């Protein structure tokens, strides 16, 4: 019998040390982020909080108008802001407003602190639980804590901790409890661009119970938001997301273009919106194809999940630097799986580059960030190749199936 595949541990240790150093450097970036955002700390959370307060105070229509909502932010948080915010419209589906309402009951400082702390604890718990599937716990947890996207998420007050927790928790529970897994993935619909690849993975894997559960939970939350908020907020949100409102063009200039999506990167290279949108559509097709192939071929374990997380960011029509927490987890899952498939030095370097790429984003500030989509495509190829090698090793008896 062929001896089992052995990973070159010296490469793994080298990459681990490099990631630790980059992680420490990322925490130094806390200081840089605090300096850069000290006058607008928690600006994205401010939108969430103002939306919740608008409903609780009987003034929900203000959420429908981006300029009115921005004016409310500048008045409500005048003591927090060193300068007025530019346009900050409500861009999330109303089901997120429903989920955020409990945080709107708290005083602002407590709401911000508890929102970020709860999200981080949920993400760490999901990572700790998932690590029982043969992934080194310390590696996954420390990767999450040190990931360069973490300080950006906290300083801007984004919700990427929750989306990472739901995605990791949902797919971590898929084999043991598909109904619960689907419920978690259904909640993730509050961030549609991060949910895009989920139904493709579940369909390819023929996880019908999880798919049904996810659909039921998503519909339930949407119906509850309709009952609580009415239809107008849904109409306004759909107009914004489909580009049917004048507000969309302004948001592209001040919001979407400051992300790390394919659309943002191609636009910053000077391409017109039509070409940028075409490139984004092509990226979605590539990402969906990779996810479908992996999960249709019985994908389980850390490598398929790494494919899903990487493809999620590549396909997302809008992704912020905080969403790159998923890339940090994907790179860590790939390195953790190296004990099964072996670790080429070149692949280790690519994984490390993916892990630290939030330091070079968004590309509107760090122009080198425009290469991020190319890096993600290369990383997807590495992941798929690793899965093929693993399957070949299983077929020849050199590796036990997962």
C-alpha positions, 0 to 999 in steps of 0.5 A: 500500500502507498504510504499516506501523504505527509505534509512538509511540516517545515513549510507549515511552521514557516507559514504559521510563523509568517501569519503570526507575525503578519497577525501581530502587524495587523494588530498594530494596524489597530492603531492606524485604524483608530487614527484613521477612523477616530472621528467616525468610529462605528460609522456602519453601526451608526446606520444600524442603530439609527434605523432601529431607533427610527422604528422604536421612536415611530419615525420609520420613514426616515430610513427610506431616504438616505439623505434624511437618515444621514442627517439623523446620524450627523445630529444623533452622533454629533459628539462622536463625529469629528466631521459630518458623514457623507451619504450613509443610506440603509442598504440591508434588507429589512430582516436585518433591521428586525434582527438588530432591534434588541441592540437599538434598545440599549444606550449607544455606547453599550449597543456598540460594545455589546454588538461587536462583543456578541458577534466576536464571541459567536464567531469564536464559538463557531470556530471552536466547535468546527475545529472538532472536525480535525482542524487544530482549534488553536490555529482556527481561533488564533487565525480569527482573532489575528485576522487583519479584517478584524480591526476593520470590522470593529472600528467600522462597526460592521456585522461580519462576525455574525455572518462568519459565525452563521456560515461556519456554524451552519456548514459545521452542523450540516452532517449532524443536524441539517435542520439546525444548520439550515436554520442558521444559514437561513438567518444569514439571508440578512446579508444576501451577498454573503448568502449567494453561494449557500443554496448552490452548495446545498443543492449540489450536496443534495442537502434537501432538509437543510435547504428546506430549513434555510428557506423556511427560516428566511421566509419566516424572518422576511414575513415577520419584518413585513408584519413589523415594518410594512411593505414600503421599506422593502420596496425602497430597499429593492429599488436601491439594490436593483439600481432603480432609484437615484440614490443607487448611483450616489451609493455606488460612488460613496459605498460600493466603490469603496469595497473589495468586490470585482466590480469595485476593483475593475471600476477603479481601473477605469472601466465603465459600469457596464464592463465592471458589472460584466466582470462581476457576473463572470466572477459569480459564474466562476465562483458558483461553478467551483462551489457546485463542483466541490459539493456535488463531488461529496465535498466535506471537511475544511477544504470544501468550506474554504472553497465556499468562503473564498467563492463567497467573497469573489462572487459578492457584488459588494464586499467590504474589507470586514467581510474578508474575515471569511478569507482569513478562515478559508486560508486557515482551513486550507493550511489545516488540511495540509496534513492530508493533502500535502503542502506545496511551498507555492500554495502556502505562500498563496494562502498566506497572501489571501490571509493578509490581503485585508491589509491591502484593501480596500483598493480605493485606498490601497491601489494594490488591492485591485489584484485581490480578485485575481488572487482569489481565483488562484487560491480557488484553483489551489483549493480545487487541486488539493481536493482532487489530490485528496480524492485521488489519495482516497481512491488509491488507499493512501488516505482514509476518506473523511 
